[in-house]
Amino acid sequence: MAFSSTQTASHVVGDITIRTYTYSAASVTTGAITVPKGTFFVAWTPATIRASATITWTAAAGTLTLDGVTANDTGTVMIYAKGGV
């Protein structure tokens, strides 16, 4: 198994897109979620909070990367992006 994510909700408010993703890290310590380009804020709720866990995103590329997770970690990520996509 590997890292997997699923978009569970999507809303557009004016010119802002809000999307929610759930993820699962099975036997990996890192994973990437493809998000809309123009992401300007990320709210991350890991089920297990680890001191080593980090989250980064590249707005232009539309990539959100989780690092420092461990096997069987799960959680939710909510992104806010410019443009109602």
TORPA-955572 format. One line per 3 residues: their letters; for each residue x, y, z of C-alpha. Coordinates in Angstrom, 3 decimals. Layout:
a = X/Y/Z | ...
END
This chain:
maf = 0.000/0.000/0.000 | 0.993/3.604/-0.364 | -0.282/7.095/0.298
sst = -3.831/7.727/-0.894 | -6.219/10.651/-0.748 | -9.841/11.262/-1.638
qta = -11.657/14.533/-2.175 | -14.714/14.382/0.066 | -16.236/17.861/-0.383
shv = -15.991/20.903/-2.650 | -17.603/24.311/-2.252 | -17.323/27.593/-4.110
vgd = -17.898/30.850/-2.261 | -17.524/33.835/-4.580 | -14.099/33.421/-6.150
iti = -12.791/31.056/-3.429 | -12.816/27.275/-3.734 | -12.854/25.207/-0.538
rty = -12.079/21.502/-0.862 | -11.756/18.791/1.762 | -9.586/15.706/1.320
tys = -9.057/12.688/3.540 | -5.781/10.813/3.379 | -4.203/7.583/4.540
aas = -0.486/6.838/4.709 | 0.096/3.102/4.628 | 3.750/2.022/4.884
vtt = 5.063/5.418/3.711 | 6.337/8.560/5.441 | 5.391/11.068/2.749
gai = 2.640/11.675/0.228 | 1.272/14.276/-2.165 | -2.245/15.502/-2.868
tvp = -3.054/17.301/-6.114 | -4.946/20.464/-5.223 | -6.136/23.432/-7.284
kgt = -3.481/25.881/-8.404 | -3.752/29.082/-6.430 | -4.111/27.414/-3.020
ffv = -3.439/30.100/-0.432 | -4.387/28.414/2.853 | -4.358/24.847/4.160
awt = -6.000/23.558/7.344 | -4.579/20.174/8.330 | -6.088/17.864/10.927
pat = -3.974/14.743/11.356 | -5.596/11.940/13.325 | -2.227/11.386/15.025
ira = -0.129/14.487/15.684 | 3.596/13.811/15.406 | 6.425/16.228/16.089
sat = 8.062/15.164/12.817 | 5.007/15.794/10.617 | 5.041/18.755/8.230
itw = 2.857/19.988/5.409 | 3.937/22.176/2.485 | 2.226/23.317/-0.654
taa = 3.195/24.895/-3.922 | 0.430/27.221/-5.056 | 1.593/27.499/-8.661
agt = 1.955/23.746/-9.148 | -1.128/22.682/-7.225 | 0.770/20.191/-5.078
ltl = 0.386/19.664/-1.347 | 2.995/17.429/0.331 | 2.783/15.755/3.725
dgv = 6.058/14.623/5.310 | 6.894/12.897/8.563 | 3.723/10.852/8.684
tan = 4.068/7.198/9.507 | 2.384/3.943/8.609 | -1.382/3.980/9.045
dtg = -1.606/7.733/9.778 | -4.851/9.274/8.558 | -6.303/12.747/8.565
tvm = -8.153/15.524/6.813 | -6.880/18.462/4.774 | -9.036/21.463/3.839
iya = -7.671/23.816/1.178 | -8.693/27.306/0.158 | -7.830/28.349/-3.386
kgg = -8.298/31.493/-5.481 | -10.739/31.153/-8.335 | -14.006/29.302/-8.227
v = -12.788/26.026/-9.769
END
